[in-house]
Amino acid sequence: PPGLPEIVPPDLDGICLKALAVRREERYRTALELHDEIQLFLEGVKERERKQREARERVEAGRRWFARYRELRGEIEAQDKVVKEWGGKIKPHQPPEEKRPLWDAEALLRALREDRIEAFAKASAELGQALTVDAASVEASDGKCELYLDRFLEAEGKRDREEMLLNRKVLATYDREGKHAARLDAPGKLTLRTFAYGCDCLRPVEHP
C-alpha cells in the first residue's frame, strides 16, 4: 500500500548484510562474486514469478471448467424431465420408429452426464496442476475446496452419506484455514411457530 515501506526479500537482505559486513573476511571477496549472488537472486525471482503466473492461468482454466460443471447440472435436470415425459408417452408395445424420440432423449442425457464428469475431472486437474506449480497458491486451494464442497452439497441433497464423507475428506486436505470446515460444521437453527385458534373446529373429536 502507498506510504508503507516495501518488504525486502530475505535472500536479498542476506546479500546486502554480507556485502556490508564490518569484518572484511565476512564480505564478498570480489565484486564478481557479489554480482553472481545478485544474478542468482534475480533468476530465482523470475522463476517464482513464472510459476505464479502459470498457476494463475491454470486456476482460471480450472474455474472455467468448474463453471461448466455447474451449468451442466441444470441441463441434465432439464433433459431428465424430457426423458421422463417421453417415457410416460411411449408404451413398450409401440414400434421402434415411434420410440426413437425417447431413445434420442436418453442418448442426450447420457452425453450430458459424461460431459459433466469430464468437466469435473478437468477442473480438478487444472487446479491440481496449479498447486503443483505453486504450492502456496491460495486461489488454487480455494478452487479445490469449492469444487469438492459443491459435490458434497450435491451428495447431501441426495442423502448419499458415503459420497458426502468422501468429498468432505478430500475437501479437508485443501482447506488450509479451515473456513470451509467451519461452514459445514456451523450449527443450524430451527424456529417453530404455533397458533391458538378461537374456535373448537380443530379440537379432537371424542368417540363414545
Residue pairs with C-beta under 8 A, 6 or more apart in sequence:
8 16
9 41
9 45
11 41
11 44
12 41
15 34
15 37
15 38
15 41
18 26
18 27
18 28
18 37
19 27
19 28
19 34
20 27
21 27
28 34
28 37
51 133
51 134
52 134
52 137
54 130
54 133
54 134
55 130
55 131
55 133
55 134
55 137
55 139
55 140
56 130
56 137
56 139
58 126
58 127
58 129
58 130
58 133
58 140
59 126
59 127
59 130
59 137
59 139
59 140
59 143
61 126
62 122
62 123
62 124
62 125
62 126
62 127
62 130
62 140
62 143
62 147
63 123
63 143
65 119
65 120
65 122
65 123
65 126
66 119
66 123
66 143
66 146
66 147
66 150
68 119
69 116
69 119
69 120
69 123
69 147
69 150
70 150
72 112
72 115
72 116
72 119
73 116
73 154
75 112
76 109
76 112
76 113
76 116
79 105
79 108
79 109
79 112
80 109
82 105
82 109
83 102
83 105
83 106
83 109
86 101
86 102
86 105
87 102
90 98
90 99
90 101
90 102
120 147
120 151
123 143
123 147
124 144
124 147
127 140
127 143
127 144
127 147
128 140
128 144
130 137
130 139
130 140
130 143
131 137
131 140
131 141
131 144
134 140
138 176
141 174
141 175
141 176
144 171
144 174
145 171
145 174
145 175
145 180
148 167
148 168
148 170
148 171
148 174
149 167
149 171
149 180
149 183
149 184
151 163
151 167
152 164
152 167
152 168
152 171
152 184
155 161
155 163
155 164
155 167
156 164
168 184
171 180
171 181
172 181
175 181
